[in-house]
Amino acid sequence: MSDTGDGKLEVKQASKEVKESENVAEKYSAMTVSKNTEANMGDLSSAFSAVTAHKPVKKQIQFVEDKQEFSRFPTKTGRRSLSRSISQSSTDSYSSAASYTDSSDDETSPRDKTQANSKGNSDFCVKNIKQAEFGRREIEIAEQDMSALIALRKRAQGEKPLAGAKIVGCTHITAQTAVLIETLVALGAQCRWTACNIYSTQNEVAAALSEAGVAVFAWKGESEDDFWWCIDRCVNVEGWQPNMILDDGGDLTHWVYKKYPSVFKKIRGIVEESVTGVHRLYQLSKAGKLSVPAMNVNDSVTKQKFDNLYCCRESILDGLKRTTDVMFGGKQVVVCGYGEVGKGCCAALKALGAIVYITEIDPICALQACMDGFRVVKLNEVIRQVDVIITCTGNKNVVTRDQLDRMKNGSIVCNMGHSNTEIDVASLRTPELTWERVRSQVDHVIWPDGKRVILLAEGRLLNLSCSTVPTFVLSITATTQALALIELYNAPEGRYKQDVYLLPKKMDEYVASLHLPTFDAHLTELTDEQAKYLGLNKNGPFKPNYYRY
């Protein structure tokens, strides 16, 4: 540097800046070990302001507002409160599983309220009927991506194929389900509805349905007692007796079968869409106790491939990201079960760079997992090293207390199956373990040595409890359910006996064809010669019932 007056000034200025920077570093280092966070942040902000003032090129950056923000930085207690507040808004504001909640009635049970819709009808029990307007907007948004179900509604509402049907339903109550319910009403049915999951109800949608005249008994965050009370209120009503059941999980069917056997015998048909519910139906049928025909929608191709595989491929990440903010690259994840749900979960996790292990009881599914590039292991072999466990088997006690005891600190445990039996959550409710709710649907279970395991949705269905699922996929499932109800209700006597049936292949293909225009897809048509060569009808069905897609 030249020995000029300006040069000396530059040296002094640079030396001063270095000295200031060292002072800031010392001050910041001291503050990191101090307990008075609020005061420290104010000092830190002031120090930043001092350094900035010596840099003319940085003059446009102002730290005055930042200083105010830093000085308001919360204490330890405040931070925790703020964290929970932010977490709640981050999940609720963007989640269709969330609800527009009036804080004034958060703590009041809907069972203790007297509410009526604008027509004076009070045959419902929801969180807050005043949320109906918000719910109507949610339903209208869902309708935009459920064009096939709306098309079915328009085609069939003139004929009213469900006129006289009294349908009692137990499903997730979301905007997409509301489109199905209103379609059934448009086709002539009377409906009463409750929720199959205590966490998945959208309160505003339940309010909108109640405002429209549908008897809905559900709200987000029900207790176990509330859950069964809501089911009973749907079934046990004077002057109204159901003749059709639409179920998701089998709880409604089980309740009617056990509590109201005379009503159960008069049911004309049951439509069930979950693995758990279908399993229960087959048990009743095998024992000779199923006195009505039932339709197994879960094993229809349009449900298995689209709702189970493609839906879970997207919604598993949505649920995990919203609740934990975890980065999956390099994480070790165990997926218990490699059925359609497991396949969808694994594909998504692998695409984000996770190291995925599979547990399986079925050698065919296990071989598929191997061919797809996954290691098939026993859970006990990797329990101490994995970061995430996801269950999707439909079974019980897939993850036991002994295994939870051996998991490492910070591990995440969640369930993608319908029922909350897969993770042994009950064994965690013991005096030696502490439960800490850190945000909506996220609990830290703390062991005596300080180890924490992150449990999502208390072991219940992750995607619909903690996030949402793609509307388009639910359109496929809802259309399948609607057609199954129409088929069972209108079937001539003798077509269906007291057993469990799969959806006819022709209906599966019809559901798929209704959704193809969304993609501007154009099917190739067989010539007469080609149809004769294959031994097929030109209009389908194109595959035998035993075909595996």
GICORZI-V911885 format. One record per residue. OMEGA is omega in whole degrees, 0 to 359 (* if undefined). Layout:
omega->(OMEGA;OMEGA)
This chain:
omega->(182;183;179;177;179;181;179;179;180;180;179;182;180;179;180;180;179;181;178;180;179;178;178;181;179;182;180;179;179;184;183;180;179;181;184;187;186;180;181;182;177;178;181;180;179;180;177;181;181;180;183;183;182;183;184;183;182;188;183;179;182;181;182;179;179;179;178;180;180;182;178;182;189;172;183;180;181;179;182;179;179;179;181;180;179;181;181;182;182;178;186;186;185;185;175;174;180;181;172;190;173;186;183;182;182;188;183;179;177;179;181;182;169;183;176;177;186;179;179;180;180;180;177;174;181;183;183;182;180;179;187;182;177;180;179;178;178;181;180;176;180;181;182;181;178;186;181;178;177;178;177;178;182;181;190;187;176;181;183;183;179;178;182;179;176;189;171;186;177;183;169;180;180;179;181;177;179;177;176;182;180;173;178;178;179;179;172;185;166;187;168;192;173;186;178;182;186;182;190;183;169;185;182;178;176;178;180;178;179;177;180;176;177;179;182;177;183;171;181;178;177;170;177;179;177;182;182;176;180;178;181;180;178;185;187;180;183;176;180;180;182;173;176;178;170;190;175;181;175;182;179;179;179;181;181;180;183;189;184;184;179;176;182;182;182;178;181;180;178;174;183;186;182;177;182;181;179;178;179;179;179;176;178;181;180;180;180;183;179;186;181;176;180;180;179;180;183;184;171;185;183;176;184;188;188;180;184;185;187;179;182;178;179;189;179;180;179;181;181;181;183;186;187;183;185;172;190;180;178;179;177;186;173;174;181;181;180;170;182;178;179;179;179;179;183;180;181;182;179;181;179;175;178;174;191;173;180;166;184;173;185;182;180;178;178;179;176;179;178;181;178;174;180;175;177;186;166;185;182;181;186;189;184;187;187;180;184;171;179;178;176;183;187;183;178;178;177;174;186;179;179;179;177;178;185;179;182;181;177;180;180;178;180;185;175;174;184;189;180;182;188;176;182;183;182;182;180;180;181;185;185;179;180;176;178;178;184;172;183;178;179;178;168;174;190;178;181;180;178;179;179;171;183;181;183;175;180;178;178;185;188;192;182;176;189;181;180;178;183;182;184;179;179;175;179;181;182;178;177;179;180;179;178;177;179;181;181;184;184;182;177;182;179;180;179;179;182;185;180;184;172;177;179;183;181;179;176;181;179;178;180;183;179;184;182;180;178;182;184;181;183;181;172;181;177;170;178;181;180;180;179;181;181;182;183;167;183;182;179;0;187;179;175;183;183;183;178;184;*)
